[in-house]
Amino acid sequence: MSKPEILQMGPYPEWDQLPLDETYIAHRYFEAADRPALLAEVGARVRAIATRGELGANAELIAACPKLEIISIYGVGFDAVHLDSCRSRGIRVTNTPDVLTKDVADLAIAMMLAQWRGVNGAERWVRDGSWAAKGLYPLRTRAWGKRAGVLGLGRIGFEVARRLAGFDMDVAYSDIEAKPYAGDWTFVADPVALAARSDVLFVTLAASAATRHIVGPAVLETLGPNGLLINVSRASNIDEEALISALAGGKLGAAALDVFEGEPNLNPKFLELPNVLLQPHHASGTVETRKAMGQLMRDNLAAHFAGRTLPSPIL
């Protein structure tokens, strides 16, 4: 029996690539010098797309694969997949939730501590001789006891909030509605009102048309010149131009970002700002989690072609 042909949108670690190559004929879209030519050649035979959350699969790509049956996402986000095209054709879509949740939450907390305690600047202070020449590093801000807001109390937002509670922080959250699993955390429906009662605001929303630029000038200016914004969700949830303006103009104190529009080619203005911590979209970037993500991505493909129930379906 011939191997199913799949379209691979981006590179995977060797521990995922080798099993994919053993099981499927994987056409590496990301390596093609002429991508339209590749689609014209193999699109009619492609039965699955293996992609990543930030790469997705747009309507044109899906249309070029008339026999497409499933899109398996390595990651949680599915906003870059054209779901309407999938629904209209009965194409299954899966992702890899849960396995990366706690690692993403861990990095969000690490980013908060790095900014408030000046971890990067303090390390440079030692390395460049400033400690010896100038004395102690300038005082920074404590984390424990502060007011934290979590915008989006899904899987990741919940784990962020749970960790914040361990710092004796006053935790509040915004979502479509109050969540029964939120315990004694305060529900604040309006994101601007959430920003008003927060020293640090974590963005942990799933991205959609409804959440695009939900963090805009009003939220940023309300968070204020002493406030800290942390994004481990999707770049589209934040108005980047408004964020850059607020950081440069002192209307927002600081930010820590793991995601960017057009990444890895982020807006160069971010590189000029001293009050933003920049990370290379690696919140799930541990060996353990990436192995679990790859396994679940491959398990979804295997289940589909074996006619079994999909482990983690979106559609």
C-alpha positions as CSV (number, residue, x, y, z in Angstrom):
1,M,0.0,0.0,0.0
2,S,1.4,3.4,-1.0
3,K,2.2,6.0,1.6
4,P,-0.2,8.9,1.9
5,E,1.2,12.2,0.5
6,I,1.3,15.1,2.9
7,L,2.3,18.8,2.5
8,Q,4.7,19.9,5.3
9,M,4.6,23.6,5.9
10,G,7.6,24.1,8.1
11,P,10.5,22.2,9.6
12,Y,10.2,19.8,12.6
13,P,12.9,18.4,14.9
14,E,14.5,15.2,13.8
15,W,12.5,13.1,16.2
16,D,9.4,14.1,14.3
17,Q,10.8,14.4,10.8
18,L,12.1,10.8,10.7
19,P,8.8,9.2,11.7
20,L,7.0,11.4,9.2
21,D,9.3,10.4,6.4
22,E,8.9,6.8,7.3
23,T,5.1,6.9,7.2
24,Y,4.3,9.5,4.6
25,I,5.6,11.0,1.4
26,A,6.3,14.5,2.8
27,H,6.5,17.3,0.4
28,R,8.4,20.1,2.1
29,Y,6.6,23.3,1.1
30,F,9.0,25.4,3.2
31,E,12.0,24.2,1.2
32,A,10.5,24.7,-2.3
33,A,12.2,27.4,-4.4
34,D,9.0,27.7,-6.4
35,R,6.0,27.0,-4.1
36,P,3.3,27.5,-6.7
37,A,5.1,25.0,-9.0
38,L,5.3,22.5,-6.1
39,L,1.5,22.9,-5.4
40,A,0.8,22.5,-9.1
41,E,2.8,19.3,-9.2
42,V,1.7,17.6,-6.0
43,G,-1.4,19.4,-4.7
44,A,-3.8,17.0,-6.4
45,R,-2.3,14.1,-4.5
46,V,-2.0,15.7,-1.1
47,R,-4.3,14.2,1.5
48,A,-2.9,15.9,4.7
49,I,-1.2,19.1,5.7
50,A,1.2,19.1,8.6
51,T,1.7,22.6,9.8
52,R,2.6,24.8,12.8
53,G,0.3,27.2,14.5
54,E,1.9,30.4,13.1
55,L,2.2,28.9,9.6
56,G,-1.3,27.5,9.3
57,A,-2.9,26.9,5.9
58,N,-4.7,29.7,4.0
59,A,-7.6,29.4,1.6
60,E,-5.5,29.4,-1.5
61,L,-3.3,26.6,-0.2
62,I,-6.3,24.5,0.8
63,A,-8.0,25.1,-2.6
64,A,-4.8,23.8,-4.3
65,C,-5.2,20.4,-2.6
66,P,-8.6,19.0,-3.8
67,K,-8.1,15.7,-2.0
68,L,-7.1,17.2,1.3
69,E,-8.7,15.3,4.3
70,I,-6.9,16.7,7.4
71,I,-4.8,19.5,8.6
72,S,-2.7,18.6,11.7
73,I,-1.3,21.6,13.6
74,Y,1.9,21.4,15.7
75,G,0.8,23.9,18.3
76,V,-2.3,25.3,19.9
77,G,-3.2,28.3,17.7
78,F,-5.4,27.6,14.7
79,D,-6.2,31.2,13.6
80,A,-3.8,30.9,10.6
81,V,-5.9,28.0,9.2
82,H,-8.8,29.0,7.0
83,L,-11.4,27.1,8.9
84,D,-14.3,28.2,6.7
85,S,-12.6,26.4,3.7
86,C,-12.2,23.3,5.9
87,R,-15.8,23.3,7.1
88,S,-17.2,23.7,3.6
89,R,-15.2,20.6,2.4
90,G,-15.4,18.5,5.6
91,I,-11.6,18.7,6.2
92,R,-10.6,17.7,9.7
93,V,-8.4,20.0,11.7
94,T,-6.4,19.1,14.8
95,N,-4.0,20.8,17.2
96,T,-1.8,20.0,20.2
97,P,-3.5,21.5,23.3
98,D,-2.7,20.7,26.9
99,V,0.8,19.3,26.3
100,L,2.3,22.8,26.0
101,T,0.1,24.7,28.5
102,K,2.3,24.6,31.6
103,D,5.5,25.5,29.7
104,V,3.8,28.5,28.2
105,A,2.6,29.6,31.6
106,D,6.1,29.1,33.0
107,L,7.6,31.4,30.4
108,A,5.0,34.0,31.1
109,I,5.9,34.1,34.7
110,A,9.6,34.1,33.9
111,M,9.1,37.1,31.6
112,M,7.3,39.0,34.4
113,L,10.1,38.3,36.9
114,A,12.8,39.2,34.3
115,Q,11.2,42.6,33.7
116,W,10.2,43.5,37.2
117,R,13.5,42.3,38.8
118,G,15.7,43.5,35.9
119,V,17.3,40.1,35.3
120,N,18.8,40.9,31.9
121,G,20.0,44.4,32.9
122,A,21.5,43.1,36.1
123,E,23.4,40.4,34.3
124,R,24.8,43.0,32.0
125,W,25.7,45.2,35.0
126,V,27.9,42.4,36.3
127,R,29.5,41.5,32.9
128,D,30.3,45.0,31.8
129,G,32.1,45.9,35.0
130,S,29.4,48.3,36.2
131,W,29.0,46.5,39.5
132,A,32.7,47.0,40.3
133,A,32.8,50.5,38.9
134,K,29.4,51.9,39.9
135,G,28.2,49.8,42.8
136,L,24.8,48.1,43.3
137,Y,22.3,47.7,40.5
138,P,19.4,50.2,40.6
139,L,16.5,49.0,42.6
140,R,13.7,47.3,40.7
141,T,10.1,46.2,41.4
142,R,8.8,43.4,43.6
143,A,6.4,40.8,42.1
144,W,4.7,39.3,45.2
145,G,1.5,41.1,46.3
146,K,0.9,42.9,43.1
147,R,-2.4,43.1,41.1
148,A,-2.4,40.8,38.1
149,G,-4.9,40.6,35.2
150,V,-5.3,37.7,32.9
151,L,-7.0,38.4,29.6
152,G,-8.4,35.0,28.5
153,L,-8.9,32.3,31.2
154,G,-8.6,29.3,28.9
155,R,-6.1,26.5,29.5
156,I,-3.0,28.7,29.5
157,G,-4.6,31.6,31.2
158,F,-5.7,29.4,34.0
159,E,-2.2,28.0,34.5
160,V,-0.8,31.6,34.5
161,A,-3.3,32.6,37.1
162,R,-2.6,29.6,39.3
163,R,1.1,30.5,39.3
164,L,0.4,34.1,40.1
165,A,-1.6,33.1,43.1
166,G,1.5,31.4,44.4
167,F,3.1,34.9,44.5
168,D,0.3,36.1,46.7
169,M,-0.9,38.3,43.9
170,D,-4.5,39.7,43.6
171,V,-5.7,37.9,40.5
172,A,-8.5,39.1,38.2
173,Y,-9.4,37.9,34.7
174,S,-11.5,38.8,31.6
175,D,-13.3,36.3,29.4
176,I,-16.6,35.9,27.5
177,E,-18.1,35.0,30.9
178,A,-17.2,34.2,34.4
179,K,-15.6,30.7,34.7
180,P,-16.7,28.2,37.3
181,Y,-13.1,26.9,37.7
182,A,-11.8,30.4,38.6
183,G,-12.3,30.0,42.3
184,D,-11.9,33.3,44.2
185,W,-10.3,35.2,41.3
186,T,-12.2,38.3,40.3
187,F,-14.1,38.4,37.0
188,V,-13.9,41.7,35.2
189,A,-15.8,41.6,31.9
190,D,-14.2,44.7,30.2
191,P,-10.5,44.5,29.2
192,V,-10.1,48.2,29.9
193,A,-11.5,47.8,33.4
194,L,-9.2,44.8,33.9
195,A,-6.2,46.9,32.9
196,A,-7.3,49.6,35.4
197,R,-6.9,47.2,38.3
198,S,-3.7,45.5,37.1
199,D,0.0,46.1,37.7
200,V,0.7,43.4,35.1
201,L,-1.6,42.2,32.3
202,F,-1.1,38.8,30.7
203,V,-2.6,38.2,27.3
204,T,-3.5,34.5,27.0
205,L,-6.4,34.7,24.5
206,A,-7.0,32.5,21.5
207,A,-6.8,34.7,18.5
208,S,-9.9,35.4,16.3
209,A,-11.4,38.2,14.4
210,A,-13.2,39.2,17.5
211,T,-10.0,39.5,19.6
212,R,-7.9,41.3,16.9
213,H,-6.2,44.3,18.5
214,I,-8.3,43.8,21.7
215,V,-5.3,45.3,23.4
216,G,-5.2,48.7,21.9
217,P,-4.6,52.3,23.0
218,A,-7.4,52.3,25.7
219,V,-6.1,49.2,27.4
220,L,-2.4,50.2,27.1
221,E,-2.9,53.7,28.4
222,T,-5.1,52.5,31.2
223,L,-2.5,49.9,32.2
224,G,-0.3,53.0,32.5
225,P,3.3,54.2,32.9
226,N,4.0,51.7,35.7
227,G,2.2,48.8,34.1
228,L,3.6,45.7,32.5
229,L,2.1,43.9,29.5
230,I,3.0,40.3,28.7
231,N,1.9,38.5,25.6
232,V,2.2,34.7,25.2
233,S,-0.8,34.3,22.9
234,R,-0.9,35.6,19.4
235,A,0.5,38.9,18.0
236,S,-2.8,39.9,16.4
237,N,-4.4,40.3,19.9
238,I,-2.3,43.4,20.3
239,D,-2.2,46.6,18.2
240,E,1.6,46.7,17.8
241,E,1.7,50.2,16.5
242,A,-0.2,51.4,19.6
243,L,2.0,49.3,21.8
244,I,5.2,50.7,20.3
245,S,3.8,54.3,20.7
246,A,2.8,53.7,24.3
247,L,6.2,52.2,25.2
248,A,8.2,54.9,23.5
249,G,6.0,57.7,24.9
250,G,6.0,56.6,28.5
251,K,2.2,55.8,28.5
252,L,3.0,52.1,29.2
253,G,5.8,51.1,31.6
254,A,7.1,47.9,30.0
255,A,6.2,44.9,27.9
256,A,7.4,41.3,27.5
257,L,6.5,39.7,24.2
258,D,7.0,36.2,22.8
259,V,5.0,36.7,19.6
260,F,5.1,39.4,16.8
261,E,3.3,40.3,13.6
262,G,5.4,39.0,10.6
263,E,7.7,37.0,12.9
264,P,10.6,36.4,12.7
265,N,10.8,39.7,10.9
266,L,9.4,41.8,13.7
267,N,8.9,45.5,13.5
268,P,12.5,47.0,14.0
269,K,11.1,49.7,16.3
270,F,10.8,47.0,19.0
271,L,14.6,46.6,18.9
272,E,15.1,50.2,19.8
273,L,13.0,50.2,22.9
274,P,14.8,49.6,26.2
275,N,11.6,48.8,28.1
276,V,10.5,45.7,26.2
277,L,11.7,42.1,26.6
278,L,11.8,40.2,23.3
279,Q,11.5,36.4,23.0
280,P,11.6,34.3,19.8
281,H,8.2,32.6,20.1
282,H,9.5,29.8,22.2
283,A,7.1,29.6,25.1
284,S,6.6,25.9,24.4
285,G,10.3,25.5,23.7
286,T,11.3,22.7,26.0
287,V,12.6,19.3,24.7
288,E,9.9,17.5,26.7
289,T,7.0,19.6,25.4
290,R,8.1,19.7,21.8
291,K,8.4,15.9,21.8
292,A,4.9,15.7,23.2
293,M,3.6,18.2,20.6
294,G,5.2,16.3,17.7
295,Q,3.8,13.0,19.0
296,L,0.3,14.4,19.3
297,M,0.5,16.0,15.8
298,R,1.6,12.6,14.4
299,D,-1.0,10.7,16.4
300,N,-3.7,12.8,14.9
301,L,-2.5,12.0,11.4
302,A,-2.2,8.3,12.2
303,A,-5.7,8.1,13.7
304,H,-7.2,9.8,10.7
305,F,-5.6,7.5,8.2
306,A,-6.5,4.4,10.3
307,G,-10.1,5.5,10.6
308,R,-9.9,6.0,14.4
309,T,-11.2,8.9,16.6
310,L,-8.9,11.9,16.4
311,P,-7.2,12.6,19.7
312,S,-7.5,16.4,19.6
313,P,-9.9,17.7,17.0
314,I,-10.8,21.3,16.3
315,L,-13.1,20.4,13.3
